[in-house]
């Protein structure tokens, strides 16, 4: 595939926004809960990166594969549309959410000037209308998070999830989209490449691309997330490009991209 041609989405991809057989399947959602305390909320970028790693953690977990206890739910979820919903919790709500089966992932922003390290708990997929009561009552709104200072340039040796500079999203929506991007990259990797990523602790960065770079990114041959349009943004909007080094080599593109905001 030439670097000038847009990447084709597989006909069976759960990220297609056109109507497909996946719409007839029972619909599931991957719940993610971000901890947002009133006095010590996380920094936006750290929350986005932590959410993306949380998605990878549950995909790689032995309970999600083979005959694992979560494997059936994960398969059912991936057989339909890939949906993720981010809700927020604090205090007792967060502690109650922690009693349910899942995985808590902690971010890296530990400097007090940068904010409290993000905490995101990911749970096995649940039916779209079958959320556990401890999670169903949590709010989707109110995930606005600040970025006190511009994030550092991403390490080109690690995966970068490039957010669209053309689409405004709440932090919760952007967390779900970053998770989509990480998952698309995971789909494209070999088992050996997945294991190497896992051994790195799922090192990655989430950055907003420069407007001048965005068109080239979406036409680069790297995986592109196109939103289904259920919330906030128009269906078919390109929201994330998953720039994993192994996929970058396959697409044949350079690494000289700059981070925007």
C-alpha positions as CSV (number, residue, x, y, z in Angstrom):
1,X,0.0,0.0,0.0
2,X,1.4,3.4,-1.0
3,X,1.7,6.1,1.7
4,X,-0.6,8.3,-0.3
5,X,-3.5,5.8,-0.2
6,X,-6.0,5.8,2.8
7,X,-5.9,2.7,4.8
8,X,-8.8,0.3,4.1
9,X,-10.8,-1.0,7.1
10,X,-11.3,-4.7,7.1
11,X,-15.0,-5.6,6.2
12,X,-15.3,-7.4,9.5
13,X,-13.7,-4.7,11.6
14,X,-15.7,-3.7,14.7
15,X,-14.5,-0.1,14.1
16,X,-16.4,0.3,10.8
17,X,-19.2,3.0,11.0
18,X,-21.3,1.6,8.2
19,X,-24.1,-0.9,9.0
20,X,-22.8,-4.5,9.1
21,X,-23.5,-7.9,10.5
22,X,-21.9,-6.8,13.7
23,X,-25.0,-4.6,14.4
24,X,-27.2,-7.6,14.5
25,X,-25.1,-9.3,17.2
26,X,-25.8,-8.7,20.9
27,X,-24.0,-5.4,21.8
28,X,-21.5,-5.2,24.6
29,X,-19.5,-2.4,26.1
30,X,-16.1,-2.3,27.9
31,X,-16.5,-0.2,31.0
32,X,-13.7,2.0,32.2
33,X,-13.8,4.1,35.4
34,X,-11.4,7.0,35.9
35,X,-10.8,8.2,39.4
36,X,-11.3,12.0,39.6
37,X,-11.1,13.3,43.2
38,X,-12.3,16.9,43.6
39,X,-9.1,18.1,45.2
40,X,-6.6,16.1,43.2
41,X,-7.7,15.2,39.7
42,X,-5.3,13.6,37.2
43,X,-3.7,15.4,34.3
44,X,-5.6,14.9,31.0
45,X,-2.7,13.3,29.0
46,X,-1.9,10.9,31.9
47,X,-5.5,9.9,32.1
48,X,-5.6,9.2,28.3
49,X,-2.5,7.2,28.3
50,X,-3.6,5.2,31.4
51,X,-6.9,4.4,29.8
52,X,-5.2,3.1,26.6
53,X,-2.9,0.9,28.7
54,X,-5.9,-0.4,30.7
55,X,-7.5,-1.6,27.5
56,X,-4.3,-3.4,26.5
57,X,-4.0,-4.9,30.0
58,X,-7.4,-6.5,29.8
59,X,-6.8,-7.7,26.2
60,X,-3.5,-9.4,27.2
61,X,-4.8,-10.8,30.6
62,X,-4.9,-14.6,30.7
63,X,-8.5,-14.3,32.0
64,X,-9.5,-12.8,28.6
65,X,-8.1,-15.5,26.5
66,X,-8.6,-19.2,25.9
67,X,-10.8,-20.6,28.6
68,X,-10.3,-17.7,30.9
69,X,-13.2,-16.5,33.1
70,X,-13.5,-13.3,31.0
71,X,-12.9,-14.8,27.6
72,X,-16.5,-15.4,26.6
73,X,-17.4,-11.8,27.4
74,X,-14.4,-10.5,25.5
75,X,-15.2,-12.6,22.5
76,X,-18.9,-11.5,22.5
77,X,-17.8,-7.9,22.8
78,X,-15.3,-8.1,19.9
79,X,-17.9,-9.9,17.7
80,X,-20.1,-6.8,17.9
81,X,-19.3,-3.2,17.8
82,X,-16.2,-2.2,19.8
83,X,-17.7,0.1,22.4
84,X,-16.0,1.6,25.4
85,X,-17.6,3.9,28.0
86,X,-15.6,5.9,30.5
87,X,-17.3,6.9,33.7
88,X,-15.9,8.9,36.7
89,X,-15.8,8.0,40.4
90,X,-14.4,9.4,43.6
91,X,-14.2,8.4,47.2
92,X,-16.7,5.7,48.2
93,X,-17.8,5.3,44.6
94,X,-14.2,4.5,43.5
95,X,-13.8,2.0,46.4
96,X,-17.0,0.2,45.5
97,X,-16.0,0.0,41.9
98,X,-12.7,-1.6,43.1
99,X,-14.6,-4.5,44.6
100,X,-15.8,-5.7,41.2
101,X,-13.6,-8.0,39.0
102,X,-11.3,-5.9,36.9
103,X,-7.8,-4.4,36.5
104,X,-6.6,-1.0,37.9
105,X,-3.9,0.7,36.0
106,X,-2.0,3.7,37.5
107,X,-0.5,6.5,35.4
108,X,2.9,8.2,35.7
109,X,2.2,11.9,36.6
110,X,3.5,11.8,40.2
111,X,4.8,15.4,40.3
112,X,2.5,17.4,42.6
113,X,2.7,20.3,40.1
114,X,1.6,18.1,37.3
115,X,-1.3,16.5,39.3
116,X,-2.1,13.2,40.9
117,X,-1.2,10.0,38.9
118,X,-4.2,8.9,36.9
119,X,-6.0,5.7,38.1
120,X,-8.3,3.8,35.6
121,X,-10.0,0.6,36.4
122,X,-11.2,-1.5,33.4
123,X,-13.8,-4.3,33.7
124,X,-14.8,-7.2,31.6
125,X,-17.3,-6.3,28.9
126,X,-21.0,-6.2,29.9
127,X,-24.2,-6.1,27.8
128,X,-25.0,-2.6,26.7
129,X,-28.1,-2.5,29.0
130,X,-26.6,-4.8,31.7
131,X,-24.2,-2.6,33.7
132,X,-23.5,-3.7,37.3
133,X,-25.3,-1.3,39.6
134,X,-22.1,-0.1,41.2
135,X,-21.0,1.2,37.7
136,X,-24.4,2.1,36.2
137,X,-24.9,4.9,38.7
138,X,-21.5,6.6,37.9
139,X,-21.5,9.7,35.8
140,X,-20.3,9.9,32.2
141,X,-20.2,13.7,32.3
142,X,-17.8,15.7,34.3
143,X,-14.6,14.2,33.0
144,X,-13.1,17.6,32.0
145,X,-9.4,17.5,32.9
146,X,-6.7,20.1,32.8
147,X,-3.2,20.1,31.2
148,X,-1.1,22.5,33.4
149,X,1.8,22.4,30.9
150,X,2.3,21.0,27.4
151,X,3.3,17.3,27.5
152,X,6.9,16.4,26.4
153,X,7.6,15.2,22.9
154,X,6.8,11.5,22.6
155,X,9.5,8.9,22.4
156,X,9.6,7.8,18.7
157,X,10.8,4.4,19.9
158,X,7.5,3.8,21.6
159,X,3.9,3.7,20.2
160,X,2.2,7.1,19.8
161,X,-1.6,7.4,19.6
162,X,-2.1,10.6,17.6
163,X,-5.3,12.4,18.4
164,X,-7.1,14.5,15.7
165,X,-6.4,18.2,16.0
166,X,-9.7,18.7,14.2
167,X,-12.1,17.1,16.7
168,X,-12.9,18.5,20.1
169,X,-13.6,15.8,22.7
170,X,-14.1,15.6,26.4
171,X,-11.4,13.8,28.4
172,X,-13.8,10.8,28.8
173,X,-14.5,10.6,25.1
174,X,-10.8,11.0,24.3
175,X,-9.9,8.2,26.8
176,X,-12.2,5.9,25.0
177,X,-10.8,6.9,21.6
178,X,-7.2,6.4,22.8
179,X,-8.3,2.9,24.0
180,X,-9.7,2.2,20.5
181,X,-6.4,3.2,19.0
182,X,-4.4,1.0,21.3
183,X,-6.7,-1.9,20.5
184,X,-6.5,-1.4,16.7
185,X,-2.7,-1.5,17.0
186,X,-3.0,-4.7,19.1
187,X,-5.1,-6.3,16.4
188,X,-2.4,-5.6,13.8
189,X,0.6,-7.0,15.7
190,X,2.0,-10.5,15.7
191,X,2.1,-12.5,18.9
192,X,5.8,-11.7,19.3
193,X,5.2,-8.0,18.9
194,X,2.4,-8.1,21.4
195,X,4.6,-9.8,23.9
196,X,7.4,-7.3,23.5
197,X,4.9,-4.5,24.0
198,X,3.5,-6.2,27.1
199,X,7.0,-6.6,28.5
200,X,7.6,-2.9,28.1
201,X,4.6,-2.3,30.4
202,X,2.6,-1.2,27.3
203,X,4.8,1.9,27.0
204,X,3.0,4.5,24.8
205,X,2.2,8.2,24.4
206,X,-1.0,10.0,23.6
207,X,-0.5,13.3,21.8
208,X,-2.5,15.6,19.6
209,X,-1.1,15.8,16.1
210,X,-0.1,19.1,14.5
211,X,-2.8,20.1,11.9
212,X,-0.2,20.1,9.2
213,X,0.6,16.4,9.9
214,X,-2.9,15.1,10.3
215,X,-3.8,14.4,6.7
216,X,-0.5,12.6,6.1
217,X,-1.1,10.5,9.3
218,X,-4.5,9.4,8.2
219,X,-3.2,8.4,4.8
220,X,0.0,6.7,6.1
221,X,-1.2,3.1,6.2
222,X,-1.3,3.2,10.0
223,X,-4.5,2.1,11.8
224,X,-7.1,4.8,12.0
225,X,-10.0,5.0,14.4
226,X,-13.2,6.2,12.8
227,X,-15.9,7.0,15.4
228,X,-19.3,5.4,15.1
229,X,-20.9,8.7,16.2
230,X,-22.9,7.5,19.2
231,X,-21.7,10.4,21.3
232,X,-20.2,13.9,20.9
233,X,-18.9,13.7,17.4
234,X,-20.1,13.0,13.9
235,X,-20.1,9.3,12.6
236,X,-17.0,8.5,10.5
237,X,-14.9,11.1,12.1
238,X,-11.2,10.1,12.2
239,X,-10.1,10.5,15.8
240,X,-6.9,8.6,16.4
241,X,-4.0,7.2,14.4
242,X,-2.1,4.3,16.1
243,X,1.5,4.8,15.4
244,X,3.2,1.7,16.7
245,X,6.9,1.3,15.6
246,X,6.3,-2.2,14.1
247,X,3.3,-0.9,12.1
248,X,5.2,2.2,11.2
249,X,7.9,0.0,9.5
250,X,5.2,-1.9,7.7
251,X,3.6,1.3,6.5
252,X,7.0,2.7,5.4
253,X,6.7,6.1,6.9
254,X,9.2,8.3,8.8
255,X,9.0,9.3,12.5
256,X,9.6,13.0,12.1
257,X,6.1,14.1,13.3
258,X,5.6,16.8,16.0
259,X,3.1,16.8,18.8
260,X,0.6,19.6,18.9
261,X,-1.3,20.0,22.1
